[in-house]
Amino acid sequence: MKSIRDVVTTNRETAQKVLAGSLLEHIDPAVNVSVAWFRITDENLKATDLQRKLTEHDVYVLPGTYFFWHTPEKGERYVRMALARDAAEFEEAVLTLREVVDSLAG
């Protein structure tokens, strides 16, 4: 378990560092879980549109719509990413994510 927690912690820190100052704002978790949530600060960018654009670059996130069952439109403000991944591959994906997000900035 400790090795998984270490990977999750490392990847969360990487995501926070790389995405700082972007359109994605990290939401601090209550506990160190294996996913990270980010709020999309640009009202014109929807999570499903971001997800679609990222898949063109082989980067995968889940839009928050899957987690707001009764009001999926609220989930359009959030994306969730898995943290229990190889750290080097995760960092590469987050760097690509940052490039894509920056290209979409109004």
N, C-alpha and C positions, 0 to 999 in steps of 0.2 A: 504493500500500500504506500509506503513512504516514497518509492521511486515514482509512482503515478502522481502523487501529490507534488513532488518536486517538478515533474514535467508540466503539470497544470500551472503551478506557480510561475515557472520560467516563461511559459507561453503567454500567460496573462500579462506578465510584465512586459514582454516583447510587444504584444498587441497594444497595450497602453502607451508605450513609448513611441512606437511607429505611428499610431493614429492620433497622437496628441496634436491638437490644433486643427484637426480635420473636421469634416461634417459628421463624424461619428464620435459620440461622447460615451465613454465607458460608464457603465452603471456598476457601482461597487456592490459585490454580492454580500449577503449576510454571512455566508460560509464559503469556504474555498471549494466550490463545485467545479465539475469538469467542463463547464461551458461559460462563455462570456457573453453578456448582453451589451449592446451598444444602441444608443438612441440617435436617430437621424435628426440633426438639428435644422436641416433645410426642409421647410414645409413643402417644397415643390418636388422633392425626391421621395419616392415610395420604395419601401423595402422590396416589393416584388420586382420593381424595375431595376433596382440595384442588383438583386439576385440574378436576374436575367443577364445583365451586362457582365457580371462576374463570371458566369458560366462560360462566356466567350473566351475567358482567360484561364479556364480550368481551376477557378477558385469557387468554393461552395460555402454558402452561408444559408441559414434558414430565415425567411422573413417571419416577423412576429405574428403574422396573420394566423399561423397554425396554433398559436397559444391564446388567442382571444376569440374563443369559439363563438360567443354570442355577438361579438362586435369586431369582426376581423379587420375592419377599417382602422381601429385603434392600433392594431399590430403593424400597420404600414409605417409606423414611426420607429420600429425596432428591427434589429437583426441579431441573430444568435449564432455564435461560432463555437465549434468543438475545440477544446484545448488539449485533449488527450491524444496528441499527435507527435510525431517525430519533430524535435525542436528545430532542426535545420529546414525541413520542409515547411513547417509552420511559419517560420520567419520569412521564407521566400513568398509564401502565399499572402502574408500580411503586407509585405512590401508591394506586391501587385495590387492588393486591395487598396492601399493608400494611393497608388498611381491612378487607379480607376476612379476612386472617390474624388481625388483632386481634379480629374478631367471633367467630372460632372458638376463641379462647384460653379454656381451661378456667377 
